[in-house]
Amino acid sequence: MPAMVYGALVAGSERGRTIKDNMSAFAELGFAPHVAGQQAQRDLSTTVMGVETALPVLISPTGVQAVHPEGEVAIARAAANRGVIMGLSSYASKPVEEVAAANPNVFFQMYWSGDRDAMVQRMERARKAGAKALIATLDWSFSNGRDWGSPVIPEKIDLKTAVKLAPGVLPRPGWLWSFAKTGRIPDLSVPNLQPPGGQAPTFFGAYGEWMQTPPPTWEDVAWLRKEWGGPFMLKGVTRVDDARKAVDAGVTALSVSNHGGNNLDTTPATIRVLPSIVEAVGDQVEVLLDGGVRRGGDVAKALALGARAVLIGRAYLWGLAANGQAGVENVLDILRGGLDSAVLGLGHSSVHELSPEDLVIPPGFLLTLGGGAVADAPAS
Ligand SMILES: Cc1cc2nc3c(=O)[nH]c(=O)nc-3n(C[C@H](O)[C@H](O)[C@H](O)COP(=O)(O)O)c2cc1C
């Protein structure tokens, strides 16, 4: 794919320390496997907020993607074929109706953006389309500078933009052909934020609305939760005090997340803070994790430290970029294989049996944010 599209996927914000830590922290954890007495049958399935999933791996919502023309519909089909829940971003390039038609288990994601009427309308539309849960992502702080260059996201593709983008795109004819053969010029609008009777905003139009919206209070979170009414996940929590407030606001689940290292750089890896949050609120809500999951073994480690399931972002985006729906299916199969090996080696018959006893946790690995002073800094 063109360098600018690649850059949009791999880079984290600023120095990229958080995105690196998200991945390397998983490698610091070890396994403690058995040599005999393992289980011939292993069940990798679970439920998230009452919805069944064949794997404890969900598709994390990601915004407008120029990586493949079929975008979120290809991802939804792949996830459905593998029995996996699909998180759909409100910044996605495909309408929620099309995505929900391809996968019965869609969770719709929203930011705190626009006025309350607009938010209610977006929720109602997602509900009508069949979304089974709402994901509210609240960690974003518009810190999107990247030391190695921010991606170019055009307003729309017209002749002038095409000429400007040509030097970056023409050296990648395979990628260009995947779009050209659809016979349509990619539409960079955000269809899930389209007002009734109006036009879908451009990415920057939507981003502008979001930047101008005052950040939510905890009362606003409770309001959003109540308006939705159904299963509700708060995505972006890293601190114990926030986790407790989220429980008070009535959430059903939360995802320990730093937006895949795309938000405030130097926030520690999510896997380091997961156990503190599980300990604080894990008996009241489901706790998930996202950030840095690249292998089935990473999934096993997150579950061993108390996550109900994980969400993946870049892992499926690679699959989508490489080979569309089949590429995403391949990624889910790789994760399934790696998770199954870990569950086998650790002597379990179900992912629910994974526990900290299965792991080698180095001294100083675990961190607690928002629960007093933090002595340890994240590893580089
Ligand atoms: C290109 C890109 C776009 C993203 N867009 C969104 C989004 O629209 N909504 C959201 O809640 N999270 C978004 N995220 C964050 C992901 O949902 C997820 O938290 C993150 O990718 C997990 O880290 P990983 O990529 O290491 O798996 C985005 C992440 C990436 C890489």
The ligand as a MOL file (V3000), in Angstrom:
LIG
                    3D

  0  0  0     0  0            999 V3000
M  V30 BEGIN CTAB
M  V30 COUNTS 31 33 0 0 0
M  V30 BEGIN ATOM
M  V30 1 C -6.0750 3.5820 12.1960 0
M  V30 2 C -6.8240 3.5080 13.4940 0
M  V30 3 C -8.0770 4.1030 13.6120 0
M  V30 4 C -8.7980 4.0200 14.8190 0
M  V30 5 N -10.0520 4.5690 14.9000 0
M  V30 6 C -10.7920 4.4010 16.0350 0
M  V30 7 C -12.1520 4.8330 16.1040 0
M  V30 8 O -12.6880 5.3960 15.1530 0
M  V30 9 N -12.8260 4.6050 17.2590 0
M  V30 10 C -12.2670 3.9820 18.3520 0
M  V30 11 O -12.9240 3.7930 19.3620 0
M  V30 12 N -10.9910 3.5540 18.3050 0
M  V30 13 C -10.2520 3.7280 17.1820 0
M  V30 14 N -8.9740 3.2400 17.1270 0
M  V30 15 C -8.4300 2.5200 18.2770 0
M  V30 16 C -8.7620 1.0320 18.1820 0
M  V30 17 O -10.1420 0.7790 18.3620 0
M  V30 18 C -8.0180 0.2240 19.2520 0
M  V30 19 O -8.2120 0.8320 20.5040 0
M  V30 20 C -6.5200 0.1000 18.9640 0
M  V30 21 O -6.2590 -0.0230 17.5820 0
M  V30 22 C -5.9730 -1.1150 19.7040 0
M  V30 23 O -4.6120 -1.2310 19.5460 0
M  V30 24 P -3.9130 -2.1930 18.4390 0
M  V30 25 O -4.0330 -1.4790 17.1420 0
M  V30 26 O -2.5380 -2.3230 18.9420 0
M  V30 27 O -4.6940 -3.4960 18.4420 0
M  V30 28 C -8.2320 3.3370 15.9240 0
M  V30 29 C -6.9780 2.7190 15.8060 0
M  V30 30 C -6.2770 2.7980 14.6010 0
M  V30 31 C -4.9490 2.1180 14.4880 0
M  V30 END ATOM
M  V30 BEGIN BOND
M  V30 1 1 1 2
M  V30 2 1 2 3
M  V30 3 2 2 30
M  V30 4 2 3 4
M  V30 5 1 4 5
M  V30 6 1 4 28
M  V30 7 2 5 6
M  V30 8 1 6 7
M  V30 9 1 6 13
M  V30 10 2 7 8
M  V30 11 1 7 9
M  V30 12 1 9 10
M  V30 13 2 10 11
M  V30 14 1 10 12
M  V30 15 2 12 13
M  V30 16 1 13 14
M  V30 17 1 14 15
M  V30 18 1 14 28
M  V30 19 1 15 16
M  V30 20 1 16 17
M  V30 21 1 16 18
M  V30 22 1 18 19
M  V30 23 1 18 20
M  V30 24 1 20 21
M  V30 25 1 20 22
M  V30 26 1 22 23
M  V30 27 1 23 24
M  V30 28 2 24 25
M  V30 29 1 24 26
M  V30 30 1 24 27
M  V30 31 2 28 29
M  V30 32 1 29 30
M  V30 33 1 30 31
M  V30 END BOND
M  V30 END CTAB
M  END
